[in-house]
């Protein structure tokens, strides 16, 4: 218990609440006096000793249940098969057998009311980057990513199919509704369990890793776990990284210029010496790449795409030509915005012109725009780069157009902040990925910088 109180105090300090050593000591004295048996008295004793300013009370009230529980853990329902007739149980078992193996296992687990284990929650949290998050504003966002990793959208669709199958088998409407309500109740319980775990882990991260302006640590932090202050720091860091990359790439291109012997050029160069080979000519081994980049600047991808555009603007000297596009629910050609000398102003202009929103991404329609107006920017010397999470809100992904684009380009690279384990629901990445030469995960600035270096090295 003492360690949890110390973690709460550290999290309060990391959240901007001033807690002195004397106030910490007072908190322990109050707990010794009041005890911990009565949860409400325990909460009030900590609040009275640790909080001295009324504006800090909401922070305390948000953190306290994350360290000491809400007192109301998620309730998982019982098994609806307990009072089924043998015929109904047989119908349900047969309908479940017709589901895919992974969906059947999840459905059976929801019917039995089995919560996720601690190890399963830990694995989900690690998968979505929860261990790097230390901002409670991202609790719901992280929980949604964990739920997405469990393929809840597919489970909901499977539930609908299961109910239809049971109806066709002749199960009564009342029993079907009972099964559906039980599974939906357990899904809500599991979602609450995940949300509570996400909050607890973020609160623990706050206590263990107080906020700092350490840029090195920020470069490894997932984009979705960054605060506005973090983003401003990283925007400045991009310029430093881009300068380092520009020097490295320029040296690499310079060292690669002496390729194999060019006989024709050598003969021409030595005509003035009556054919004596005094000057040797070589073929260039490396040519600066030509790039077409299409960036998703919807809410979930906005900052990642902003940094990518900053890199490309700073590295213009290392490419022959860049055609840049941005999209949310339509495509816009944005290269002309970068004709000036100020990248920040150019990017700000694009973002202002195309305000983001939730659940309005339509990559398929944007690809249609590209096919109609800009397909001639791709040829056998062009590298096509897509920066996006591949989430299309169940719109037509226009795989036919993307396949054509990929065939026209010399190579197609997709930069995605999400790992394959999260390619569920409205994600069309499982269908886009086979059409790409490579899919690189770029969930933080370090990975993005490495991806850009790799792109311009080939």
N, C-alpha and C positions, 0 to 999 in steps of 0.2 A: 504493500500500500504506500509506503514512504517513497518508493521509486516512482510510482504513478503520480503522486503529488508533485515531486520534483520535475517530472516531465510536463505536467500541467503548467508549472511556474515557468519553465523554459519556453514552452509554446506561447504563453502569454507575453513574455518578453519579446520573442521573435515576431509577434503580431503587433508590437508597438505599445504594449501596456507596461508601464513602469512599475516594477515590483522590487523593492529593496530587500536586502538581507534581513533587516529587522522585521519587515512584513512577512517574509517567508517563515521566520522563526515564530511569529505570532500565529501563522496558519497551523503549524504543527502543534503549538500549545492549545489552540482552539479544538483541534481534532482530538488531542489527548483528553480534553475536558468533556467534549460533547459525545465522543465516540463515533463509530461508523455504522451502528446498527440501523439508525433512522436515516435513510438516504436523504430526505429533505433537510433535516438538521445538518447533516454532513455538508451538503451543498451550500447552505446558507452560511455556515461557519467559515468555509473557504472563501466565499464571495465577500463576506464582511471584512476579512483580514487582508485579502489580496487586492481588492478593488477599492480605490479611493476616489475615482472620478466616474460620475454617472455615465459618461460617454463610452466607458470601457465595459459596462455591464453586458451589452450584446455580445462582445467578443468572448467574455467569460461563459455566458450561457450557451454559446455555440461550441466552445471547447470542452466544457465539463462533461457532457454525455459521451464525448468521443473517447475520453479516458476512463470514465467510470460507468459507462452504459446508460441507456435511456430508461432502464427500468421496465421497458416493454419490448422484449426481443421479438423478432418476426415470428409469427405463428404459422406453422405449416399444417395444412389440413390432413385428415385421415384418409384411409383407403376406401374408395366408393365400392370396392368389390366385397366388402365385409358382409353386406346384406343382399348381395345379388343372388338371383336364382342360378342354378347350374347352366341353364340355357343362355342367360345374359352373360355370364362369365365366359362361356365358350365363344359367343359373338365378339366380345371385347378382345379376347386373346387372338382370334383369327384376324380381326381388323388390325391389331398391333403388328402381327407378323407381316402384314403387307407393306409396312413402313420400312424405309431404309434403316439399316442397322443402327447408325449413330442417332437417328431421330427416335427410333423405338426405345433405345436406352434412356434418352432424355425424357421421353414421354412417360415411361414406366417409373422413372425416378420422381417426376412431378406428381404422378398419381399416388405414389407411396409417401409423399410429403418428406422426402429426404433433403435436408439442407446441405449446402456445400461444406466440405471439410475445411479445416484451417489450411492444410497443404494445398488444396485446390484453389482457395482464395489467394494464397501466396503466389501460386503459379500464374493465375490470371493477372494479378497485380503486376508481377514482373513483366509479363508479356506486353502490357499496355503502357509501361513506363511509370507506374504508380510510385515506385521506390524513389523516383527523382522529383516527385511533386511535393511542394511545400507551401502551397497556396490554397486555402480552403475554398476560394472562389471556384476552384476546378473540381470540387468533390463530385458534383452531378455529372460533369463531363467525363471524368475518369470512370465513374460507375457505368455510364452509358457505353463506354468503350469495352468494359469488362462484359457487359450484357451482350454487346455485339459479338464478342469473341465466343460466347456460348451459343451463337447462332439462334437467338431468340426469334428473329423474324421468320426463319425457316420453321421453327417449332410452332409458331402461331399458325402458319400456313398448313403444317402437318395436322394440327389440332382440327382445323376446319375440314380437312379431308377425312380425318378419323370420324368426325361426327356424321359426315355425309355417308360414309361407309356403314356405320352402325344403323343409320336410318334405313339404308337399302336392305340390310340384313333383317330388318323387322323389329329392332329394339324400340321400346316405347319412348315417346317424346319426353316424358318426365324423367326417365332414367338417363337419357342422353343429356338433358339439361343439367342433371345432377353431376354427371361426369365432367361436363364442360366447366361448370362453375367451380368444381373442386380443383381442376387443373389450373384454371385462371387464378384462383385464390392462391395456390401454391407458387405460381409464377410471380405474383405480386409479392409474396413472402420472400422468395429468393431474390427479387430485385431489391427489396428493402434490406435484406442481409448484405447484399453486395454494396449498396449505398452506405450502410453503416460501416462496413469494413473499409471502404475507400476513405471515409472521413476519419476513422481511427488511424489509419496508416499515415494520412497526410498530417494529422496532428502529431503523431510520433516523429515524423520527419521534421516538423517544425521544432520540436524540442531537442532533437539530436543535431540538426543542421540549421542553426539560425541563419537568417537571410544575410547575405554579404554581397559585396560588389566584385567578387572574384570572377573575372571574365573567363578564366580557364575552366572553372566549374560550370559556368553558364553555357559554354560551347558544347557541353555534353548533355545539357538538359533538353528534354523534348520540347519542340516548339509549342505544343498545346499546354505545357506546364509553365510557360513564361508569363510574368507580369508585364505591365506596360513599361515599368522601369527597366526590367531585364531586356526588353526588346530594344529600348533606346541604347543600352550598352552594346548590344550585339550589332546594331546598325553601324556603330562606330568601329566595332571589331571587324566587320566585313571589309571595310576599306583597307585595314592593315593586312588581312589575309589575302585580299585581292592583289595588293602590291607585291606581297611575297610570291604569290602564284605567278604573277606577270613576269617577274624576274626569272623564276624557275623555268617557266615554259619558254621564254625567249632564249635562255641558255640551251635548253634542250633542242630547240629548233636550229640554233646556230651550230651546235655540235653535229647535227644530223645532216648538214648540207653536203658534205663530201660523201656522195654515194658511189655507185659503180661507174667505171670508165664510160665516157660518152664519145665513141669513135668519131662520129660526124662532127661534133663540136670541136674536137681536138684537131681534126684535119683542117677545118675552116680557120681555126685560130693560128695555125702554123703555116698557112700559105705564104705569109710574108717572110718566112724563113726557108722558102723553097722546099717545103715539105718536111724539113727536119723537126722532129717533135720536141720543141723547146718548151711549149706550154701544154700542160695536160688539163683537160676539161672532164668534169664529172657530172653525172646526173644528180639533180636534187633528190634526196631520199624522202624528204618530208615536205608536204605542202600545207599551208595554213588551211584549216577546215572552214567549210561554209556551213552555217547553222540556221535551222528553222526551229524556233522554240515556241511552244504553245503552253501558256501558264493558266492554271485554274486560280482565280482570285476570289472565289467564294469564301465564306466565313472560315471554314475549316482549313483552307489552304492559303489564305491571304498572306500571312507573314512569310511562309516558306517561299512562295512565288516572288514576294517583294525582295527577299535576299538573293534569290536566283537572278533576278533582273539586275540587281546591284552588281553582282559578280560579272555578268556578261557586259555591262556597260564599262566596267573598269578594265576588262580584258579585250576590248575592241581591237587593239593593236596585234593581238595574237590570232585573229580570225580574219578570213577574207571578207565575209559578208554575214550579217546576222539579220534575219527577218523575225521579228518578235510579234507575238500575238497574245492577247489576253481574252479570257472568256468566263462567263458565269452561265447565262442562258442564251448568249449569242457571242459571236466572235468579233473582235476588233483588232485591226492592224495598229500596232503601237510603236513601230520602229521610228516613225517620224517624230515622236515625242522625245527621242533620245538624240536628235540632231544637235542639240545645244551642248553646253559643257557641264551642266549641273544635273547629275543623276538623281539626286534627292528630289529636285523640283519636277523632273520628268516622271518619276515614279508616283509622286504625290498627285500629279495631274491625271495619271491613268486611274489611280485608286479613287479619286474624287469623281471622275467621270463614270465609273462603274461601281456604284455603291453595292456592298455585299449584303447578303441576306441568307436566312436559313432555308434549306430544302428547296432551293430554286435552281440548282445546278442542272444544266442540260448539255452535256458534252456532245451527245449525238447531234443535236441541232447545230452546235458550233462547228462540228466536223462537216456538216452539210454546207455551212457558210464557207468553210475553207475550200471544199470541193468546187463550189460555184465560182469563187473569185481568186483563189490563191494557189491552186494546185501547181501552177507553173513555177512556183518558187522551189519545188523539189526536183532534183535530178540525181544522176549517178555520183555526184560529188558532194551531196548534201547529207549532213547528219540531222535527223529529226529528233527533237527532244520534247517530251511531254512532261510537264510538272503538274501532278495532280494525284488525288487519291482514288480516282476511277469510280467515284460514287455518282450515280446518274439519276437518282430518284425514280428508278424504274422506268425511265424514258428509253426510247429506242437507242441503243449504243452505236448504231450505224457501223457495224463491224465491216461492212462491205467497203465503206469509204476509208476506214482506217487501214484495212488490208491493202488497198490501192496505194495509200500514202506510204506505207511501209515498203512496198515493192519498188516504188519510185526512188526512195532515198537509199543511200549507200548503207546506212545503218539507222536503226530506230532504238532510242534509249528512253526508258520511262523512269522518272524519279518520283518515288512514292514514299510518303512518311509512314505508311502502315505496313506491317509485316504480313505475309500471306495468311497467317492465322486469323486476321481480321477481315479477310475478303469474303464477307457474308452479306446477306440482305441486299441493299441497293448497290453493292459494289459489283462492277462489271470487269474487275481486274482479272478474274480467272479466264475471261474470254479475250481480253486485250493482250495479256501477257504472252501467249504463244505467238503473237504476231510481232513481238519485239525481239531485237537482238539481245537486249539485256534489260532487266528491271533492277534498279538500285534503290535500297532503302535510305531515305534522307530524313530522319526524324529529328535531327539536331544540326547545329551549324557545322560541327566537325565533320559529320557525314556528308553534308552538302558541299563543303570545301573539297573533300576528298573526291567526290563525284565529279565536280567541275574539273579538277586536275586530271582525273582519268579520262574525261571526255576530250580534253584538249591535248592529251598525250598521245592518243591513237592516231 
